[in-house]
Amino acid sequence: MDTNSNENKPLVTHIFTADPSAHVFNGKIYIYPSHDLSHDCPDDDNGDQYTMEDYHVLSMDDITAPCVDNGEALHMKDVPWVSKQMWAPDAIYKNGKYYLIFPAKDKDGIFRLGIATADRPEGPFKAEENYIEGSHSIDPAIFADDDGKTYVYYGGLWGGQLECWKTGSYNAADNSNGPKGDEPALGPLAAEMSDDLLSFAKEPIELKILDENGKPITAGDEDRRYFEGPWMHKYNGVYYLSYSTGTTHYLVYATGTSPMGPFTYQGRILEPVIGWTTHHSIVEYKGKWYLFYHDSSLSGGVNHHRCVKYRELKYDENGKIITMIP
């Protein structure tokens, strides 16, 4: 490892950051994290302790260079439909501009996905007046395939409200009524985006995550089932869907031959970190692959005071990701 490397160290320490979505634009690394704030809210399974209000874009001239905070890129006061909790975002360059896609609660307390645009990767971003029609839940990850099509992957259990939509319409009472342990687990949702990235081109579908025998991963299989934080990347023509298992705190992945699945579970990427949540992105830079993730080491384990880190990600000769230990 390079002696000047920032690997496995907090990239910034003056603010708390989490949920890093890393991309390479114009030869530089840009990181789009959520911004943890200080407050007295108790921890709960609904995520009320995560009261984020704005986004800061981080950047690095090289993987070993200092990480720069480019300042506030978007605040919820400038997004007409948002009431609170601007959680994990992502970004993409298309049509000559930069798009930020983000989740937040609307005026009715329902998580939706919004879009904001900018002329520069660091922003500032200007939000659309309304959220994406038909969108809900959290953790959007946007992926551009080689054929020019763009997809978004999203969804989170518990506080992410995915269970609330199991009938096709929102019902807050269903938030604790997910599938039984022996039933197929809820998967992330995915949709092809319109060319202007302001709407879904097609109805979102639930992705299938299968075990080695081709059977759906069950809700009771908490070491492998989907919980939140999806990410999509492509390596040697194979689609890698990675995600957090939530309650067991693993980052894991499944692979498929199509961006819309089905996907077969393959294994763990990262063992549990300090803190309850685990959220990530995977990016290629100068011929190497990197995992960007977060933990709570900067605050000594406070769940809503997290820090963004990275480490090199490696594959074996068969394309399997080699498991990492924090």
C-alpha distance (Angstrom), angle and dihedral (degrees) to the residues before:
residue distance angle dihedral
M1 . . .
D2 3.80 . .
T3 3.80 109.9 .
N4 3.81 89.2 -135.3
S5 3.77 92.6 51.7
N6 3.77 124.0 129.8
E7 3.79 88.8 -152.3
N8 3.81 115.8 147.8
K9 3.81 92.2 -1.2
P10 3.83 128.3 110.5
L11 3.80 106.3 -88.8
V12 3.80 92.3 -150.0
T13 3.79 128.7 15.3
H14 3.82 104.6 -179.5
I15 3.82 92.1 77.6
F16 3.78 133.2 23.9
T17 3.80 114.4 -109.4
A18 3.80 136.4 179.6
D19 3.81 145.1 165.6
P20 3.83 96.8 45.1
S21 3.80 119.3 -157.7
A22 3.80 106.5 -168.3
H23 3.81 125.9 -162.3
V24 3.79 138.2 166.2
F25 3.80 114.5 -124.4
N26 3.81 123.0 170.0
G27 3.80 91.3 -10.4
K28 3.81 94.1 -56.1
I29 3.79 130.9 102.9
Y30 3.79 115.1 -117.0
I31 3.79 121.2 -169.4
Y32 3.80 122.7 -160.2
P33 3.82 107.9 -163.5
S34 3.75 134.7 164.1
H35 3.82 116.2 -107.3
D36 3.81 117.2 -125.0
L37 3.81 116.4 -148.0
S38 3.80 133.7 -157.7
H39 3.80 117.2 -106.6
D40 3.79 143.1 133.3
C41 3.81 98.8 -111.6
P42 3.82 113.8 133.9
D43 3.80 120.2 -119.7
D44 3.79 114.2 -101.5
D45 3.80 139.2 163.5
N46 3.80 90.3 -104.8
G47 3.81 92.1 65.2
D48 3.81 95.2 -120.1
Q49 3.81 88.4 147.6
Y50 3.81 89.7 68.2
T51 3.81 99.4 80.3
M52 3.80 99.3 159.9
E53 3.82 117.0 168.8
D54 3.80 106.9 177.1
Y55 3.79 147.7 15.7
H56 3.79 131.3 -116.5
V57 3.81 119.2 -167.2
L58 3.80 116.2 -140.2
S59 3.80 124.1 -158.0
M60 3.81 140.4 -171.7
D61 3.81 126.0 -164.4
D62 3.80 88.0 -148.5
I63 3.79 136.3 -2.4
T64 3.82 90.7 -96.2
A65 3.82 95.9 40.2
P66 3.81 124.8 103.2
C67 3.79 115.3 -83.9
V68 3.81 114.0 -117.5
D69 3.80 126.6 -153.0
N70 3.81 105.8 -141.9
G71 3.80 92.6 -163.2
E72 3.77 132.3 -115.7
A73 3.81 111.2 -15.4
L74 3.81 99.6 175.9
H75 3.83 135.3 0.7
M76 3.78 126.8 -161.5
K77 3.82 91.5 -123.1
D78 3.80 86.3 69.4
V79 3.82 94.3 52.8
P80 3.83 109.1 80.8
W81 3.80 98.2 -156.1
V82 3.83 98.6 45.8
S83 3.81 124.8 100.6
K84 3.83 100.9 172.5
Q85 3.80 149.8 -41.7
M86 3.78 109.0 60.9
W87 3.78 97.6 -167.0
A88 3.82 135.4 178.7
P89 3.85 113.2 -13.8
D90 3.79 136.3 -171.3
A91 3.80 135.5 -160.8
I92 3.80 142.3 -152.3
Y93 3.81 139.3 -179.3
K94 3.80 116.3 -126.8
N95 3.80 139.2 138.2
G96 3.80 91.3 19.9
K97 3.81 95.4 -59.1
Y98 3.77 143.5 75.6
Y99 3.78 121.5 -104.3
L100 3.80 124.8 -156.7
I101 3.80 115.3 -161.3
F102 3.79 116.0 -166.8
P103 3.82 143.4 164.9
A104 3.79 125.1 -126.6
K105 3.78 139.2 151.8
D106 3.78 116.8 -94.0
K107 3.81 124.6 -140.5
D108 3.83 89.7 -78.8
G109 3.80 93.5 53.5
I110 3.81 93.9 -106.0
F111 3.80 119.1 134.9
R112 3.82 113.3 -119.3
L113 3.80 135.5 170.6
G114 3.79 120.5 -112.5
I115 3.79 136.4 -170.0
A116 3.81 129.9 -141.0
T117 3.80 128.7 176.2
A118 3.79 137.7 -152.2
D119 3.79 140.8 176.0
R120 3.80 92.0 -130.0
P121 3.82 130.2 46.3
E122 3.82 91.7 -121.5
G123 3.78 93.0 50.5
P124 2.95 145.7 -179.4
F125 3.81 90.0 -137.0
K126 3.78 127.1 -152.8
A127 3.79 114.2 -147.5
E128 3.78 126.7 -137.0
E129 3.80 114.5 -111.1
N130 3.81 93.4 -115.0
Y131 3.79 137.8 29.2
I132 3.81 122.0 -104.9
E133 3.79 107.2 -73.1
G134 3.80 111.1 -110.8
S135 3.81 94.0 15.7
H136 3.79 126.5 130.8
S137 3.82 143.2 153.3
I138 3.82 126.0 36.7
D139 3.81 149.9 -80.8
P140 3.81 103.9 56.3
A141 3.80 115.9 -165.4
I142 3.79 117.4 -173.0
F143 3.81 123.3 -151.7
A144 3.80 130.7 -172.7
D145 3.80 113.6 -154.8
D146 3.79 125.8 -150.2
D147 3.82 91.9 -103.1
G148 3.80 92.1 61.2
K149 3.79 96.5 -103.9
T150 3.79 117.2 130.8
Y151 3.79 125.5 -148.9
V152 3.78 135.1 -171.2
Y153 3.81 124.1 -150.0
Y154 3.79 121.0 -165.3
G155 3.80 149.2 145.6
G156 3.79 141.1 109.2
L157 3.79 135.8 -160.7
W158 3.81 127.3 -124.6
G159 3.82 107.4 4.3
G160 3.79 88.4 17.5
Q161 3.82 87.7 67.8
L162 3.82 97.1 -137.1
E163 3.81 91.4 136.9
C164 3.81 90.1 54.2
W165 3.81 90.1 69.7
K166 3.81 100.2 50.2
T167 3.82 91.7 113.9
G168 3.80 92.7 47.4
S169 3.80 95.4 -101.7
Y170 3.80 131.2 69.2
N171 3.80 118.2 -86.8
A172 3.81 115.5 166.4
A173 3.81 90.6 -162.1
D174 3.81 90.1 67.2
N175 3.80 93.6 61.7
S176 3.81 91.8 99.8
N177 3.80 95.2 35.6
G178 3.77 105.0 83.5
P179 3.80 125.9 148.2
K180 3.81 118.8 -55.3
G181 3.78 117.2 -102.1
D182 3.80 95.2 -96.9
E183 3.81 94.3 44.8
P184 3.82 124.7 90.9
A185 3.80 111.1 -80.7
L186 3.77 120.0 -116.7
G187 3.78 110.5 -96.6
P188 3.78 130.8 -150.9
L189 3.77 118.6 -86.1
A190 3.80 122.4 -118.5
A191 3.78 135.0 -171.8
E192 3.77 138.1 176.5
M193 3.80 109.5 -117.8
S194 3.79 127.9 -132.7
D195 3.79 116.2 -105.2
D196 3.82 91.6 -102.0
L197 3.84 90.0 48.7
L198 3.80 91.7 -130.5
S199 3.80 97.4 109.9
F200 3.78 144.6 17.3
A201 3.81 112.2 -86.6
K202 3.79 89.4 -157.8
E203 3.79 135.9 15.5
P204 3.82 112.9 -80.9
I205 3.79 116.4 -106.3
E206 3.79 131.8 -157.5
L207 3.79 111.1 -111.0
K208 3.79 119.8 -128.7
I209 3.80 118.2 -129.3
L210 3.80 111.8 -167.6
D211 3.80 135.0 -169.0
E212 3.79 125.3 -124.8
N213 3.82 90.0 -81.5
G214 3.79 94.1 53.6
K215 3.80 94.3 -105.0
P216 3.83 122.8 129.1
I217 3.80 116.5 -94.3
T218 3.81 105.5 -109.5
A219 3.79 128.2 -127.1
G220 3.80 90.4 -116.1
D221 3.80 92.7 56.6
E222 3.80 93.2 88.4
D223 3.81 93.6 167.9
R224 3.82 90.7 64.6
R225 3.79 110.5 16.2
Y226 3.78 123.2 106.9
F227 3.81 117.9 -99.5
E228 3.83 109.1 156.5
G229 3.80 146.4 -50.5
P230 3.83 105.0 69.7
W231 3.79 121.8 -168.4
M232 3.80 130.7 -178.8
H233 3.78 127.6 -155.7
K234 3.78 134.8 157.2
Y235 3.80 125.7 -131.8
N236 3.81 124.1 177.3
G237 3.79 90.9 -16.2
V238 3.82 94.4 -52.5
Y239 3.81 123.4 116.8
Y240 3.80 114.4 -130.2
L241 3.80 116.6 -159.0
S242 3.80 108.9 -168.6
Y243 3.80 127.4 -177.9
S244 3.79 148.2 153.6
T245 3.80 122.8 -90.7
G246 3.81 90.6 -150.3
T247 3.78 107.9 -157.2
T248 3.81 94.0 42.8
H249 3.83 93.0 41.1
Y250 3.81 98.9 -134.4
L251 3.78 128.1 141.7
V252 3.80 104.9 -141.6
Y253 3.79 138.6 166.7
A254 3.77 144.8 -148.3
T255 3.80 129.1 -164.3
G256 3.78 136.6 -142.1
T257 3.79 144.3 166.9
S258 3.82 94.9 -120.3
P259 3.82 132.0 49.3
M260 3.81 88.0 -124.5
G261 3.79 95.4 49.1
P262 2.91 152.3 178.3
F263 3.80 93.9 -136.3
T264 3.79 128.9 -160.5
Y265 3.80 118.9 -144.6
Q266 3.81 112.8 -113.5
G267 3.80 110.2 172.3
R268 3.79 148.7 -84.7
I269 3.78 127.0 -37.1
L270 3.81 99.4 -175.7
E271 3.79 132.4 12.7
P272 3.85 118.4 -133.1
V273 3.80 118.2 -58.4
I274 3.82 131.2 -154.7
G275 3.80 107.7 -71.8
W276 3.80 135.3 34.0
T277 3.80 102.2 -86.3
T278 3.78 130.0 60.8
H279 3.81 122.3 -170.4
H280 3.78 131.6 161.9
S281 3.78 154.6 164.3
I282 3.80 133.3 -147.0
V283 3.80 123.4 -143.3
E284 3.80 138.7 170.4
Y285 3.80 117.9 -130.9
K286 3.81 125.9 175.7
G287 3.79 93.8 -19.5
K288 3.80 96.8 -47.3
W289 3.79 130.8 95.0
Y290 3.79 124.7 -130.6
L291 3.78 136.2 -165.1
F292 3.80 115.0 -144.5
Y293 3.80 113.6 -162.9
H294 3.78 142.7 146.1
D295 3.77 140.5 -125.2
S296 3.81 138.1 172.6
S297 3.80 97.5 -111.0
L298 3.82 94.2 114.9
S299 3.81 91.1 62.0
G300 3.79 97.1 36.8
G301 3.78 93.3 -106.0
V302 3.82 105.3 -38.6
N303 3.81 103.8 152.5
H304 3.80 96.4 -141.7
H305 3.82 95.8 41.8
R306 3.79 103.6 72.9
C307 3.79 139.1 157.9
V308 3.79 133.6 -143.9
K309 3.81 120.1 -122.7
Y310 3.79 139.2 164.8
R311 3.77 140.1 -153.1
E312 3.78 135.5 -179.9
L313 3.80 114.9 -87.8
K314 3.80 119.4 -148.3
Y315 3.80 135.3 -166.5
D316 3.80 128.1 -152.4
E317 3.80 122.3 -128.3
N318 3.82 90.3 -84.4
G319 3.79 94.8 52.8
K320 3.79 95.8 -103.4
I321 3.79 114.6 143.7
I322 3.79 112.2 -118.6
T323 3.81 109.5 -122.8
M324 3.80 115.7 -114.4
I325 3.80 129.5 -149.3
P326 3.84 116.2 -147.9
